[in-house]
Amino acid sequence: MDWVSPENVIAVLTAVLGVVVTFAVLVIERRVPRRKRIGYRVQLDTPVGDRDDPRLGLFDEQPDMADATLVLLRIENDGGVSIGREDYNWETHGLTVSFDGRTVRAAAVTHAPFGTAALTRHGSEIRLPKAPLNRGQYFKLLTLLTGGPEGSPVTVTGEIRDGTIHVNHSATFDDKPALFSRAARRVTVALTACVVVLASIIVFRDDAPPPMGCARGTLTVTGSTAFEPVVRDLARQYEDACEGATVVVDARGSTAGIRALADAGKARPKGSPALVALSDGPKPAGYPQLRETMVAVSLFTLVLNDHVRLDDLTREEIRALYRGDITNWKTLGGPDLPVRLVSRDADSGTREVFQRRVLGRNEPANSSRNCASKDDPDARVIRCELDSTDQVLSTVAALPGAVGYTELRAGTGLKGLHRVAVDGRRPNVDEIGSSPYPYRETEYAYTWGQPPADSLTSSFLTFLRQGGGQSVIVTHGHLPCTTPKGLRVCGATPPLG
């Protein structure tokens, strides 16, 4: 064995020792996982008025301010990764600060990536805009309140994608100090990383390119909006790992993506365009030049406005709703509300899967532009079409009696709506292949013919299906086709009907 030498043995032993020491340090200090977290704490809550004698307070000329209090709140990113505007799930704003029993009279912010003018006040609440926060970044909110005593509860609420919002606190003299200082921890980890890299270079030096084979250029990925979050994460990872590569994600619906790929291929006199189209299910007939690659199995779900407290519908009940046989939820034991069908447009793969796997037929004609009332008085049921999954979700949440459908992951953590089981079955990634839950489909990636092996298209498809791509697909709630279970399930579809 050529690599066995005193230098290499020492390097390997040093690396192992460094890893053991680092692991011990991290276990002892119980390091917080690298996730998105927003922490908040009240740094000041004090009265500035005098209830017994208003003349003795700061607002002696304003009797209605006799019970005024001043609150200083610190809001910070105390997690392991940065938070962007896209990580806030609420559509209209980022966070809501509530002062229980008190009324907001005035507010100001410092150190914030937005100005005081961006704040909106509603009685006892302040709504904050979607603020991007790097690790450790913070801002402070100073609020003048009336109507309640100091010390009343102050809470910050919101929804962070793959993250949490929690109360934290400043260190005090009574807090137990960390066993290792922050600087010591960083030095330990950095030195260990250096030693491991050095040992790897010495022992496993190999000038071969990475297994994935990075490629330069620009690639556009279009098609499925249901699979768009996966592709966006993968595009960022690929660009970080491969210098000179740009991956543009332009999701516009499965069918629209297939047509765009076909048009680009026909317009190119020779070779394969740098374009990948993702589709929920197989492509329509009539595109013989397109080459398919199975990527993952996706689950979808029906979502229902919270005013209708039904959480399970049979497939026959769903079909009756979409035939217009049932036009009021009271028919199914729900409230006296009209049924409003909120659907995707004809380019949507999510809609196509719903029609094929659940309805067994096409949806009825569009009868409404605002999703709330009929434009066609002869239509049996109110039905509208929207361009994106986000529009469907926000509309279903806002309209009493509305029902729609979405990719499974997109239907979580939203206010005003809930998932609906089908025939008593709920979508569960762990049960794919064994559960009869019907609303699922294989995700396909299509290219125009066979792209060159050294092209960015071919490289990104490899990255999508293998290695890092698998973990991202699983994180977003899909089953990769290249896993042992995925190999058995992909292509095996539930029975129609």
C-alpha positions as CSV (number, residue, x, y, z in Angstrom):
1,M,0.0,0.0,0.0
2,D,1.8,3.1,-1.3
3,W,0.0,5.5,1.0
4,V,1.3,3.9,4.2
5,S,4.2,6.1,5.3
6,P,5.1,7.7,8.6
7,E,3.9,11.1,7.4
8,N,0.5,9.8,6.2
9,V,-0.1,7.7,9.3
10,I,0.6,10.8,11.5
11,A,-1.7,12.9,9.3
12,V,-4.5,10.4,9.6
13,L,-4.2,10.0,13.3
14,T,-4.1,13.7,13.8
15,A,-7.3,14.1,11.7
16,V,-9.1,11.3,13.7
17,L,-8.0,13.0,17.0
18,G,-9.2,16.4,15.8
19,V,-12.6,14.9,14.8
20,V,-13.0,13.2,18.1
21,V,-12.1,16.4,20.0
22,T,-14.5,18.5,17.9
23,F,-17.3,16.0,18.3
24,A,-16.8,16.1,22.1
25,V,-16.9,19.9,22.1
26,L,-20.1,20.0,20.1
27,V,-21.8,17.4,22.2
28,I,-20.9,19.1,25.5
29,E,-22.1,22.5,24.4
30,R,-25.3,21.0,22.8
31,R,-24.9,23.0,19.7
32,V,-28.2,24.3,18.2
33,P,-28.9,22.8,14.8
34,R,-28.3,25.0,11.8
35,R,-31.9,26.0,11.1
36,K,-33.8,29.2,10.5
37,R,-34.8,30.8,13.8
38,I,-36.0,34.2,14.9
39,G,-35.7,35.0,18.6
40,Y,-37.2,38.0,20.4
41,R,-37.0,39.4,23.9
42,V,-38.4,42.4,25.8
43,Q,-35.5,44.6,27.0
44,L,-37.7,47.4,28.5
45,D,-41.2,47.5,29.7
46,T,-41.8,50.5,32.0
47,P,-44.7,53.0,32.8
48,V,-44.3,56.5,31.5
49,G,-47.6,57.8,32.9
50,D,-49.1,58.1,36.4
51,R,-52.5,56.5,36.9
52,D,-53.0,58.2,40.3
53,D,-51.9,61.7,39.3
54,P,-51.5,62.2,35.5
55,R,-49.6,65.5,36.3
56,L,-46.7,63.5,37.6
57,G,-46.2,61.4,34.3
58,L,-44.5,62.3,31.1
59,F,-47.8,63.1,29.5
60,D,-49.3,65.4,32.2
61,E,-51.3,67.3,29.6
62,Q,-52.9,64.2,28.1
63,P,-55.1,62.4,30.7
64,D,-55.7,59.5,28.2
65,M,-52.0,58.7,28.5
66,A,-52.0,58.3,32.3
67,D,-51.5,54.5,31.9
68,A,-48.9,54.8,29.1
69,T,-46.1,52.3,29.0
70,L,-42.9,52.1,26.9
71,V,-41.7,48.7,25.6
72,L,-38.4,48.0,23.8
73,L,-38.3,44.7,21.9
74,R,-35.3,43.1,20.3
75,I,-35.9,40.8,17.3
76,E,-32.9,38.8,16.0
77,N,-31.8,36.0,13.7
78,D,-30.3,33.6,16.3
79,G,-30.4,30.5,14.1
80,G,-27.7,28.9,12.0
81,V,-28.6,30.3,8.5
82,S,-29.7,33.6,7.0
83,I,-33.4,34.4,6.5
84,G,-34.6,36.0,3.2
85,R,-37.9,37.6,2.4
86,E,-39.0,34.4,0.6
87,D,-38.7,32.5,3.9
88,Y,-41.8,34.3,5.4
89,N,-44.9,32.2,4.7
90,W,-47.5,35.0,5.3
91,E,-48.4,36.8,2.1
92,T,-49.0,40.3,3.4
93,H,-46.3,40.8,6.0
94,G,-43.5,39.0,7.9
95,L,-44.1,39.1,11.7
96,T,-46.9,40.3,14.0
97,V,-46.1,41.8,17.4
98,S,-49.0,41.6,19.9
99,F,-49.3,43.5,23.2
100,D,-52.0,41.7,25.2
101,G,-54.5,44.2,26.7
102,R,-52.6,47.3,25.4
103,T,-53.2,49.6,22.5
104,V,-50.3,50.8,20.2
105,R,-50.1,54.6,20.1
106,A,-46.7,55.0,18.4
107,A,-43.7,52.9,17.3
108,A,-40.2,53.3,15.9
109,V,-37.5,50.9,14.8
110,T,-33.7,51.0,14.9
111,H,-31.1,48.8,13.1
112,A,-33.8,47.5,10.8
113,P,-33.6,46.8,7.1
114,F,-36.8,48.9,6.8
115,G,-38.1,52.2,8.0
116,T,-40.7,53.1,10.6
117,A,-43.1,54.0,7.7
118,A,-43.2,50.3,6.8
119,L,-44.8,49.4,10.1
120,T,-48.6,48.9,10.2
121,R,-50.6,49.3,13.4
122,H,-53.9,47.5,14.2
123,G,-55.1,48.1,17.8
124,S,-52.9,46.0,20.0
125,E,-50.7,44.7,17.1
126,I,-47.9,45.9,14.9
127,R,-47.3,44.1,11.6
128,L,-43.7,44.1,10.5
129,P,-42.6,43.7,6.8
130,K,-40.7,40.7,5.5
131,A,-37.2,41.6,6.8
132,P,-34.1,39.8,5.5
133,L,-31.8,38.9,8.4
134,N,-28.3,37.5,8.3
135,R,-27.1,35.3,11.1
136,G,-26.8,37.4,14.2
137,Q,-28.5,40.4,12.7
138,Y,-31.1,42.1,14.8
139,F,-33.4,45.2,15.0
140,K,-35.2,46.9,17.8
141,L,-38.8,48.0,18.1
142,L,-39.7,50.8,20.5
143,T,-43.4,51.1,21.2
144,L,-45.6,53.5,23.2
145,L,-48.7,51.8,24.5
146,T,-51.8,52.6,26.6
147,G,-54.6,50.6,28.2
148,G,-52.7,48.0,30.2
149,P,-50.1,47.7,33.0
150,E,-46.4,47.1,32.3
151,G,-45.5,43.4,32.2
152,S,-48.5,42.4,30.1
153,P,-47.6,39.6,27.6
154,V,-45.7,40.5,24.5
155,T,-45.6,37.9,21.7
156,V,-44.2,37.8,18.2
157,T,-45.9,35.4,15.8
158,G,-45.3,34.4,12.1
159,E,-44.4,31.5,9.9
160,I,-40.8,30.8,8.7
161,R,-40.2,28.2,6.1
162,D,-38.4,25.3,7.8
163,G,-37.9,27.4,10.9
164,T,-39.3,28.7,14.2
165,I,-40.0,31.9,16.1
166,H,-39.3,31.7,19.9
167,V,-38.6,33.8,23.0
168,N,-34.9,34.1,24.0
169,H,-33.2,36.1,26.8
170,S,-30.1,38.1,27.5
171,A,-27.4,36.5,29.6
172,T,-27.4,37.4,33.2
173,F,-25.0,36.9,36.1
174,D,-27.0,33.9,37.2
175,D,-26.7,32.1,33.9
176,K,-24.2,29.3,33.8
177,P,-21.3,30.2,31.4
178,A,-20.5,28.0,28.5
179,L,-17.8,25.5,29.0
180,F,-16.0,26.7,26.0
181,S,-15.9,30.3,24.7
182,R,-17.2,31.1,21.2
183,A,-13.7,31.9,20.0
184,A,-12.4,28.6,21.4
185,R,-15.1,26.6,19.7
186,R,-14.5,28.4,16.4
187,V,-10.7,27.8,16.6
188,T,-11.2,24.2,17.4
189,V,-13.5,23.5,14.5
190,A,-11.3,25.5,12.1
191,L,-8.1,23.7,13.1
192,T,-9.9,20.3,12.8
193,A,-11.2,21.1,9.4
194,C,-7.7,22.1,8.2
195,V,-6.2,18.9,9.6
196,V,-8.8,16.8,7.9
197,V,-8.4,18.5,4.6
198,L,-4.6,18.1,4.9
199,A,-4.9,14.4,5.7
200,S,-7.3,13.9,2.8
201,I,-4.9,15.6,0.3
202,I,-2.0,13.5,1.5
203,V,-3.7,10.2,1.5
204,F,-6.4,10.5,-1.1
205,R,-4.8,12.9,-3.6
206,D,-6.6,12.5,-6.8
207,D,-6.6,14.9,-9.8
208,A,-9.8,13.5,-11.3
209,P,-12.8,15.8,-11.7
210,P,-15.8,15.6,-9.2
211,P,-18.0,12.7,-9.9
212,M,-20.9,15.0,-10.8
213,G,-18.8,16.7,-13.5
214,C,-19.5,20.4,-13.3
215,A,-20.2,22.3,-16.5
216,R,-20.3,25.9,-17.4
217,G,-23.0,27.9,-19.2
218,T,-26.6,28.8,-18.7
219,L,-29.5,26.3,-18.3
220,T,-33.2,27.0,-18.0
221,V,-35.5,24.7,-16.1
222,T,-39.2,25.2,-16.8
223,G,-42.5,23.3,-16.3
224,S,-44.0,22.1,-13.1
225,T,-44.8,24.6,-10.4
226,A,-45.3,21.8,-7.9
227,F,-41.7,20.8,-8.2
228,E,-40.4,24.4,-8.4
229,P,-39.2,24.6,-4.8
230,V,-37.0,21.6,-5.2
231,V,-35.5,22.9,-8.4
232,R,-34.8,26.3,-7.0
233,D,-32.9,24.8,-4.0
234,L,-30.9,22.5,-6.4
235,A,-30.1,25.3,-8.7
236,R,-28.6,27.3,-5.9
237,Q,-26.6,24.4,-4.7
238,Y,-25.3,23.6,-8.2
239,E,-24.3,27.2,-8.9
240,D,-22.4,27.3,-5.5
241,A,-20.6,24.1,-6.3
242,C,-19.9,24.8,-10.0
243,E,-18.2,28.0,-11.0
244,G,-19.4,29.5,-14.2
245,A,-22.8,27.7,-14.2
246,T,-26.1,29.6,-14.1
247,V,-29.4,27.7,-13.7
248,V,-32.5,29.8,-14.3
249,V,-35.8,28.4,-12.9
250,D,-38.9,29.5,-14.9
251,A,-41.8,27.4,-13.7
252,R,-45.0,28.0,-15.7
253,G,-46.9,24.7,-15.5
254,S,-46.1,21.2,-16.8
255,T,-47.9,21.5,-20.2
256,A,-46.6,25.0,-20.9
257,G,-43.1,23.7,-20.1
258,I,-43.4,20.8,-22.5
259,R,-44.6,23.1,-25.3
260,A,-41.7,25.6,-24.6
261,L,-39.2,22.7,-24.8
262,A,-40.7,21.5,-28.1
263,D,-40.6,25.0,-29.6
264,A,-37.0,25.5,-28.5
265,G,-36.0,22.2,-30.0
266,K,-37.6,22.8,-33.3
267,A,-36.1,26.3,-33.5
268,R,-32.6,24.8,-33.0
269,P,-31.2,23.4,-36.2
270,K,-28.8,21.1,-34.6
271,G,-28.3,19.6,-31.1
272,S,-30.2,19.9,-27.9
273,P,-31.2,23.3,-26.4
274,A,-30.1,24.1,-22.8
275,L,-33.6,23.6,-21.5
276,V,-35.2,21.0,-19.2
277,A,-39.0,20.7,-18.8
278,L,-40.3,19.1,-15.6
279,S,-43.8,17.6,-15.8
280,D,-46.2,16.2,-13.2
281,G,-46.8,12.9,-15.0
282,P,-45.9,11.8,-18.5
283,K,-45.9,14.3,-21.4
284,P,-48.9,14.5,-23.7
285,A,-48.9,12.6,-27.0
286,G,-47.3,14.1,-30.0
287,Y,-43.8,15.0,-28.8
288,P,-41.7,12.1,-30.1
289,Q,-38.4,14.1,-29.9
290,L,-38.6,14.6,-26.1
291,R,-36.5,12.2,-24.0
292,E,-37.8,11.5,-20.5
293,T,-36.1,10.9,-17.2
294,M,-38.1,9.8,-14.1
295,V,-37.1,12.0,-11.1
296,A,-39.4,11.5,-8.1
297,V,-42.8,10.6,-7.0
298,S,-44.9,13.6,-5.8
299,L,-47.9,13.6,-3.5
300,F,-50.8,16.1,-3.9
301,T,-53.7,17.0,-1.7
302,L,-57.0,18.7,-1.7
303,V,-57.3,21.8,0.5
304,L,-60.5,23.2,2.0
305,N,-61.4,26.6,3.6
306,D,-61.5,26.3,7.4
307,H,-65.1,27.5,7.4
308,V,-66.0,24.0,6.2
309,R,-65.0,21.7,9.0
310,L,-64.8,18.5,6.8
311,D,-61.5,16.7,6.7
312,D,-62.4,13.6,4.7
313,L,-64.2,13.2,1.4
314,T,-64.8,10.1,-0.6
315,R,-63.8,10.0,-4.2
316,E,-67.4,9.9,-5.3
317,E,-68.2,13.0,-3.2
318,I,-65.3,14.8,-4.8
319,R,-66.5,13.8,-8.3
320,A,-70.0,15.0,-7.4
321,L,-68.6,18.3,-6.3
322,Y,-66.8,18.8,-9.6
323,R,-69.7,17.6,-11.7
324,G,-71.9,20.3,-10.0
325,D,-74.2,17.7,-8.4
326,I,-73.4,19.2,-5.0
327,T,-73.4,23.0,-4.9
328,N,-73.7,23.6,-1.1
329,W,-71.6,22.1,1.7
330,K,-74.7,21.4,3.8
331,T,-75.4,18.4,1.5
332,L,-72.3,16.7,2.9
333,G,-73.0,17.7,6.5
334,G,-71.1,21.0,6.4
335,P,-72.2,24.6,6.8
336,D,-74.7,26.4,4.6
337,L,-72.1,27.7,2.2
338,P,-71.9,27.5,-1.6
339,V,-69.2,25.2,-3.1
340,R,-66.5,27.3,-4.8
341,L,-64.1,25.2,-6.9
342,V,-60.7,27.0,-7.1
343,S,-58.7,25.3,-9.9
344,R,-55.4,25.7,-11.8
345,D,-55.3,26.7,-15.5
346,A,-55.0,24.2,-18.3
347,D,-51.2,24.2,-18.3
348,S,-51.0,22.8,-14.8
349,G,-49.7,19.4,-14.2
350,T,-51.2,19.4,-10.7
351,R,-54.6,19.8,-12.4
352,E,-53.9,17.1,-15.0
353,V,-53.0,14.6,-12.2
354,F,-56.1,15.5,-10.3
355,Q,-58.3,14.9,-13.3
356,R,-56.6,11.7,-14.2
357,R,-56.1,10.2,-10.7
358,V,-59.1,11.5,-8.7
359,L,-61.9,12.7,-11.0
360,G,-61.4,10.3,-13.9
361,R,-62.6,13.1,-16.2
362,N,-62.0,16.8,-17.0
363,E,-63.1,19.5,-14.6
364,P,-66.2,21.5,-15.6
365,A,-66.0,24.8,-17.6
366,N,-64.8,27.9,-15.9
367,S,-67.8,29.9,-14.6
368,S,-66.2,32.7,-12.5
369,R,-63.5,35.3,-12.8
370,N,-63.4,36.3,-9.1
371,C,-63.9,32.7,-7.7
372,A,-66.8,34.1,-5.5
373,S,-69.8,34.4,-7.8
374,K,-70.9,33.0,-11.1
375,D,-70.4,34.9,-14.4
376,D,-72.4,32.2,-16.2
377,P,-75.8,31.9,-14.6
378,D,-76.4,28.5,-16.3
379,A,-73.3,27.0,-14.7
380,R,-74.1,24.3,-12.1
381,V,-71.2,25.3,-9.8
382,I,-68.9,28.2,-9.1
383,R,-65.5,27.4,-10.6
384,C,-62.5,29.6,-11.4
385,E,-59.0,29.1,-12.8
386,L,-55.8,30.6,-11.4
387,D,-52.2,30.7,-12.7
388,S,-50.2,29.4,-9.8
389,T,-50.3,27.2,-6.7
390,D,-49.8,30.2,-4.4
391,Q,-52.8,31.9,-5.9
392,V,-54.9,28.8,-5.3
393,L,-53.8,28.5,-1.7
394,S,-54.4,32.2,-0.9
395,T,-57.8,32.2,-2.6
396,V,-59.0,29.0,-0.8
397,A,-57.9,30.4,2.5
398,A,-59.8,33.7,1.9
399,L,-63.1,32.4,0.4
400,P,-65.5,30.5,2.7
401,G,-66.7,27.3,1.0
402,A,-63.7,27.2,-1.4
403,V,-61.9,24.0,-2.2
404,G,-58.7,23.5,-4.3
405,Y,-55.7,21.3,-4.7
406,T,-51.9,21.6,-4.4
407,E,-48.6,19.8,-4.1
408,L,-48.4,18.3,-0.7
409,R,-45.6,20.4,0.8
410,A,-47.2,23.7,-0.3
411,G,-50.3,22.9,1.6
412,T,-48.7,22.9,5.0
413,G,-48.4,25.7,7.6
414,L,-51.0,27.9,6.0
415,K,-53.7,29.9,7.8
416,G,-57.4,29.6,6.8
417,L,-57.4,26.2,5.1
418,H,-56.7,22.5,5.8
419,R,-55.9,19.3,4.0
420,V,-58.6,16.8,3.1
421,A,-58.2,13.1,3.2
422,V,-59.5,11.0,0.2
423,D,-61.5,7.8,1.1
424,G,-60.0,8.0,4.6
425,R,-56.4,8.1,3.3
426,R,-54.0,11.0,3.8
427,P,-50.9,11.6,1.7
428,N,-47.8,10.2,3.4
429,V,-44.4,9.9,1.7
430,D,-43.5,6.8,3.9
431,E,-46.6,5.0,2.6
432,I,-46.0,5.6,-1.2
433,G,-46.2,2.2,-2.9
434,S,-48.3,0.6,-0.2
435,S,-51.2,3.1,0.4
436,P,-54.1,3.3,-2.1
437,Y,-54.1,7.1,-1.8
438,P,-54.7,8.1,-5.4
439,Y,-53.5,11.7,-5.7
440,R,-49.9,11.1,-6.6
441,E,-47.8,11.1,-9.7
442,T,-44.3,10.5,-11.1
443,E,-42.3,13.7,-11.8
444,Y,-40.5,13.6,-15.2
445,A,-37.6,15.7,-16.6
446,Y,-37.7,16.1,-20.4
447,T,-35.0,17.2,-22.8
448,W,-34.9,17.6,-26.5
449,G,-33.2,14.4,-27.6
450,Q,-30.1,13.2,-25.8
451,P,-28.0,16.2,-24.5
452,P,-24.2,15.9,-24.8
453,A,-22.6,14.1,-21.9
454,D,-20.4,17.1,-21.1
455,S,-23.2,19.6,-21.3
456,L,-24.7,21.6,-18.4
457,T,-28.0,20.0,-19.2
458,S,-26.6,16.5,-18.7
459,S,-24.6,17.5,-15.6
460,F,-27.6,19.1,-13.9
461,L,-29.9,16.2,-14.5
462,T,-27.3,13.9,-12.9
463,F,-27.1,16.3,-9.9
464,L,-30.9,16.3,-9.8
465,R,-31.3,12.6,-9.6
466,Q,-28.3,11.6,-7.5
467,G,-26.2,12.6,-4.5
468,G,-27.2,16.0,-3.1
469,G,-30.3,16.1,-5.3
470,Q,-31.8,13.1,-3.5
471,S,-31.6,14.8,0.0
472,V,-33.2,18.0,-1.3
473,I,-36.0,16.0,-3.0
474,V,-36.6,14.1,0.3
475,T,-36.6,17.4,2.3
476,H,-39.3,18.8,0.1
477,G,-41.6,15.7,0.7
478,H,-41.0,13.7,-2.5
479,L,-39.6,10.2,-3.1
480,P,-36.5,10.1,-5.3
481,C,-36.8,7.6,-8.1
482,T,-33.1,6.6,-7.7
483,T,-33.5,5.3,-4.1
484,P,-34.1,1.5,-3.6
485,K,-37.8,2.2,-2.8
486,G,-38.1,4.8,-5.6
487,L,-36.8,2.3,-8.2
488,R,-39.7,0.0,-7.3
489,V,-42.4,2.7,-7.1
490,C,-41.5,5.1,-10.0
491,G,-43.6,4.3,-13.0
492,A,-46.0,2.1,-10.9
493,T,-49.2,4.2,-10.8
494,P,-52.3,3.7,-8.7
495,P,-55.3,2.3,-10.6
496,L,-57.5,4.9,-12.3
497,G,-61.2,5.1,-11.5
